[in-house]
Amino acid sequence: MTTIDALHAEWLKNPDYVEAYEGLEDEFPLAAAIIEARAKAGLTQEQVAERMHTTQTVIARLESGRSKPSTRTLERFAKATGAKLKISFETPRKSA
């Protein structure tokens, strides 16, 4: 049986895979923050969806990182989970 780590290591040899993988790098922290907010609120995806007047599938998509939510959607999610939305810009560090 092949492990995910082994597959990932093999796929990293493919420049197209590396480009696509690195393109998702910025989306992972957002998805993790969305999941964390829901978990801290003690809510299921379905409960958040109900509070946002949407479907559980939409919440699952947000948590997967497969979609880029609008600021309005993030505001609605924050309200539904009792969280505060904070958006910031960071300047990348320069290599020494």
C-alpha positions as CSV (number, residue, x, y, z in Angstrom):
1,M,0.0,0.0,0.0
2,T,1.3,3.5,-0.9
3,T,1.1,6.3,1.6
4,I,0.0,9.8,0.9
5,D,3.5,11.1,1.9
6,A,5.1,8.7,-0.6
7,L,2.8,9.8,-3.4
8,H,3.3,13.5,-2.6
9,A,7.1,13.0,-2.7
10,E,6.8,11.3,-6.1
11,W,4.5,14.0,-7.4
12,L,6.9,16.7,-6.3
13,K,9.2,15.6,-9.1
14,N,6.6,16.9,-11.6
15,P,7.0,20.7,-12.1
16,D,3.3,21.1,-13.0
17,Y,2.3,19.5,-9.7
18,V,4.7,21.7,-7.8
19,E,3.3,24.8,-9.4
20,A,-0.3,23.8,-8.6
21,Y,0.6,22.8,-5.1
22,E,2.4,26.1,-4.4
23,G,-0.5,28.0,-5.8
24,L,-2.7,26.6,-3.0
25,E,-0.2,27.6,-0.3
26,D,-2.1,30.8,0.6
27,E,-5.5,29.0,0.8
28,F,-4.5,26.5,3.4
29,P,-4.3,29.0,6.3
30,L,-7.7,30.4,5.4
31,A,-9.3,27.0,5.3
32,A,-7.7,26.1,8.6
33,A,-8.9,29.4,10.2
34,I,-12.5,28.7,9.0
35,I,-12.4,25.2,10.4
36,E,-10.9,26.4,13.7
37,A,-13.6,29.1,14.1
38,R,-16.4,26.6,13.6
39,A,-14.8,24.1,16.0
40,K,-14.3,26.8,18.7
41,A,-18.0,27.7,18.3
42,G,-18.9,24.0,18.8
43,L,-21.0,24.0,15.6
44,T,-21.5,21.5,12.9
45,Q,-21.2,22.5,9.2
46,E,-25.0,22.1,9.0
47,Q,-25.5,24.4,12.0
48,V,-23.3,27.1,10.5
49,A,-25.0,26.7,7.1
50,E,-28.4,27.2,8.8
51,R,-27.2,30.4,10.5
52,M,-25.8,31.7,7.2
53,H,-29.0,30.7,5.2
54,T,-27.0,28.4,2.9
55,T,-26.2,24.7,2.6
56,Q,-23.8,22.4,4.3
57,T,-22.1,21.8,1.0
58,V,-21.2,25.5,0.8
59,I,-19.6,25.3,4.2
60,A,-17.7,22.1,3.3
61,R,-16.3,23.9,0.2
62,L,-15.2,26.8,2.4
63,E,-13.4,24.4,4.7
64,S,-11.8,22.5,1.9
65,G,-10.0,25.6,0.6
66,R,-11.4,24.8,-2.9
67,S,-13.1,28.1,-3.1
68,K,-12.1,31.7,-2.6
69,P,-14.8,33.3,-0.5
70,S,-15.8,36.9,-0.8
71,T,-15.3,39.2,2.1
72,R,-19.0,39.3,2.5
73,T,-19.1,35.5,2.9
74,L,-16.3,35.6,5.4
75,E,-18.3,38.3,7.4
76,R,-21.4,36.1,7.4
77,F,-19.3,33.1,8.5
78,A,-17.7,35.1,11.3
79,K,-21.2,36.2,12.5
80,A,-22.6,32.7,12.3
81,T,-19.7,31.3,14.4
82,G,-19.5,34.3,16.9
83,A,-16.0,35.1,15.6
84,K,-14.5,38.4,14.6
85,L,-13.2,38.7,11.0
86,K,-9.7,40.2,10.8
87,I,-8.0,40.7,7.5
88,S,-4.3,41.7,7.3
89,F,-1.6,42.2,4.8
90,E,1.9,40.8,5.4
91,T,5.1,41.8,3.7
92,P,7.1,38.7,2.8
93,R,10.5,38.4,4.5
94,K,13.5,38.9,2.3
95,S,16.0,36.1,2.3
96,A,19.4,37.0,3.8
